[in-house]
Amino acid sequence: MKDQQIYLWVTFDKRMTLKQHITSAEAKARRELNIMMKLAGTKWGANEKILKSVYQGNVRPHLEYGSSPWMTAVKSHHQTLDKVQNQTLRIITGAMKSTQIKSMEDITNIPPLRKRRECKAMIHAGHQISVFIRPPNEYQTETTLIRQTQKIQLYIRDKSITKKTPRSST
């Protein structure tokens, strides 16, 4: 048996650590990040809007591809990808290294990768639940199935976004 198997461009190893996949995802994202760094300049270069769209279109897909299987990976593996996003936030905002990451996320309106991974996992869970709740039959059209899936996704997003706030006793 091989030490690692590749399925849909996600590298699985014997121990299911997915370290190889995460390392290659980081390397791909850093290559794209280097291109983004060349676009940015202190006195010239692309503005924040362009840099943000370059990040969302070229860098972030590498950081998120195949995130469902490695949701349970070790925290240190997740942190390697988070570092790439943090560096990107510094490039977009032009902030110094001492700037808080939360502040940069708020300024750029880019959520942390952890939140996006959780949201994707919820969406995938919704897809799985929809299959068990109402399996498709030959009378359902594709658009009907898409609408049902979208309803479940919205329900899951609403549940994950709304938090119960503790009541204050006055």
WOQUI-V498252 format. One line per field, one symbol per residue. phi: phi as a letter, one per 20 degrees, with the letter a starting at -180 (. if undefined). burial: # if it has 9 or more other C-alpha atoms within 8 Angstrom, else .. Layout:
# WOQUI-V498252
phi: ???
burial: ???
This chain:
# WOQUI-V498252
phi: .ffbcdclmdeddgelelfffffffffffffffffffffebfdbofefffffffffedefgffdfmfffdfeffgfffffffffffffffffemeefefffgfffffemdfffgfffffffffffffffffffbffcfeeefffffffffffffffffffefdfeffeec
burial: ..........###...##.###..##.###.##..##.###....#....##.###.#######.....#..#...##.###.###.######..........###.#....#..##.#####..##..##.............#..##..##..##.............
